[in-house]
Amino acid sequence: MPGLPGLVDPSERLRPSFLAAVAEFRADRDFPVPWFVQDVDPEALTGRAGFAAYVARLLGERTEAGVRDGFVPMTTLWWVDGERFLGRLAVRHRLTPALERLGGHIGYDVRPGARRRGHATAMLAAALPIARRLGVTSALVMCDRTNTASRRVIEANGGRLLDLTDRKRRYLVPTDPA
């Protein structure tokens, strides 16, 4: 029987389910393959040592010292139910001009087989206190202009439309529950 899903640090114990989710994302013809799937180290897909290194990279990216060139520190967390990987989210600790246009503070993805069950809404709600602890008072969260489901997720979490670009709907979401 499934329990209550929640956020956890990336972990080697979730490798089988994570790899199954990556395959699901790649097979999904309704949506483009998410950025994070394209960013998985190729070695992580083929062996335990590669996966362990990938997990270590994700955890290391939380500090300036662990950040790859062109990236900012970010806290990556996985949304899981027991041993089942349901999705991932990243909370960026700060923004660059490029992230202000096309990324935002928080990004999230739910594996195709777990969509339309409230996971994205719950994930974003769980990410807001994390962003708050990082000093973000209003998180910039965005979705593609045509992504109605993600628009609803953001608005359900208090998102106020900031503007529309040619590609994105950009929202400010308060990180303080009051």
C-alpha positions in Angstrom: 0.0 0.0 0.0 1.4 3.4 -0.9 2.3 5.9 1.8 2.4 9.6 1.7 4.8 10.9 -0.9 7.4 13.4 0.2 10.7 15.1 -0.7 13.9 13.3 -0.1 17.6 13.9 -1.0 18.7 12.0 -4.1 19.7 8.5 -3.1 21.4 5.5 -4.6 18.6 3.3 -3.1 16.1 4.8 -5.6 18.2 3.9 -8.7 15.8 1.2 -10.1 12.8 3.5 -9.9 14.7 6.6 -11.0 16.0 4.7 -14.1 12.4 3.5 -14.9 11.2 7.1 -14.6 13.9 8.3 -17.0 12.7 5.7 -19.5 9.1 6.8 -19.0 10.0 10.5 -19.6 11.9 9.5 -22.8 9.0 7.4 -24.1 6.4 10.2 -23.4 5.2 11.6 -26.7 2.9 14.2 -25.2 5.6 16.4 -23.6 9.3 17.2 -24.5 11.9 15.3 -22.5 12.6 17.4 -19.4 15.9 19.3 -19.0 16.8 17.2 -15.9 16.5 13.9 -17.9 18.8 15.3 -20.6 21.3 16.4 -17.8 21.6 12.9 -16.2 25.2 11.7 -16.5 25.3 9.0 -19.2 27.3 6.7 -16.8 24.5 7.0 -14.3 22.2 5.1 -16.7 24.5 2.1 -17.1 26.2 1.3 -13.8 26.0 1.6 -10.0 29.2 3.6 -9.7 28.0 6.1 -12.3 24.7 6.5 -10.5 26.5 7.0 -7.2 28.7 9.7 -8.9 25.5 11.4 -10.3 23.8 11.4 -6.9 27.0 12.9 -5.4 27.0 15.6 -8.1 23.4 16.5 -7.3 24.1 16.8 -3.6 27.3 18.8 -4.2 25.5 21.4 -6.4 24.0 22.8 -3.2 27.2 24.7 -2.6 29.2 27.2 -4.7 32.1 24.8 -4.6 30.0 22.0 -6.2 28.5 24.1 -9.0 29.3 23.4 -12.6 30.3 26.2 -14.9 27.2 28.1 -16.1 25.0 26.9 -13.2 24.0 28.3 -9.9 23.8 26.5 -6.5 20.6 24.5 -6.4 18.9 22.0 -4.1 17.6 19.0 -6.0 15.1 16.8 -4.2 13.2 13.8 -5.3 9.5 13.3 -4.7 9.0 9.6 -3.7 6.5 7.3 -2.3 8.4 4.6 -0.5 10.9 3.3 -3.0 9.0 4.7 -6.0 10.5 7.8 -7.7 7.6 10.1 -8.7 9.4 13.3 -9.7 12.1 15.8 -9.0 12.4 19.4 -8.2 15.2 21.9 -8.0 15.3 25.1 -6.0 17.8 27.5 -7.3 19.5 29.5 -4.6 19.9 32.6 -6.9 19.0 33.7 -10.4 21.1 34.8 -13.3 19.6 37.0 -16.1 19.1 33.8 -18.2 17.2 32.1 -15.3 15.1 35.1 -14.8 13.9 34.7 -18.5 13.7 31.0 -18.8 14.2 29.1 -15.6 13.1 30.7 -12.3 13.8 29.6 -8.8 11.9 26.4 -8.8 11.5 23.7 -11.5 9.7 20.4 -11.1 8.8 17.4 -13.2 6.4 14.5 -12.4 7.0 11.2 -14.2 4.3 10.5 -16.8 2.8 7.5 -15.0 2.2 9.6 -11.8 0.7 12.8 -13.4 -2.8 14.2 -12.7 -2.7 13.0 -9.1 -1.8 16.3 -7.4 1.9 15.5 -7.1 3.2 18.7 -8.8 1.0 20.9 -6.6 2.2 19.2 -3.5 5.8 19.3 -4.7 5.7 23.0 -5.3 4.0 23.6 -1.9 6.8 21.6 -0.2 9.5 23.5 -2.1 8.3 27.0 -1.0 9.6 26.7 2.6 12.9 25.5 1.3 13.2 28.5 -0.9 12.2 30.7 2.0 15.1 29.3 4.1 17.4 30.2 1.3 16.3 33.8 1.5 13.8 33.8 -1.4 10.7 35.7 -0.3 8.9 35.5 -3.7 9.9 32.6 -5.9 9.9 33.2 -9.6 8.2 30.1 -11.1 7.3 29.7 -14.7 5.8 27.4 -17.2 5.3 27.2 -21.0 2.5 29.4 -22.2 0.5 26.4 -23.3 1.1 24.2 -20.2 -2.3 24.5 -18.5 -1.6 21.9 -15.9 1.5 23.7 -14.7 -0.3 27.0 -14.7 -2.9 25.5 -12.4 -0.2 24.1 -10.1 1.5 27.5 -9.8 -1.8 29.4 -9.2 -2.9 26.8 -6.6 0.2 27.7 -4.7 -0.5 31.4 -4.7 1.3 32.3 -7.9 0.5 35.8 -9.2 1.1 36.3 -12.9 4.1 38.6 -13.4 4.1 38.6 -17.2 3.9 36.6 -20.4 6.9 36.3 -22.7 6.8 34.7 -26.1 7.4 31.3 -24.5 6.6 31.5 -20.8 4.1 32.5 -18.2 6.1 34.0 -15.3 4.7 34.0 -11.8 5.8 35.2 -8.4 4.9 32.8 -5.7 5.2 33.9 -2.0 7.3 31.6 0.0 5.8 32.7 3.4 2.5 30.8 4.1 1.0 33.9 5.7 
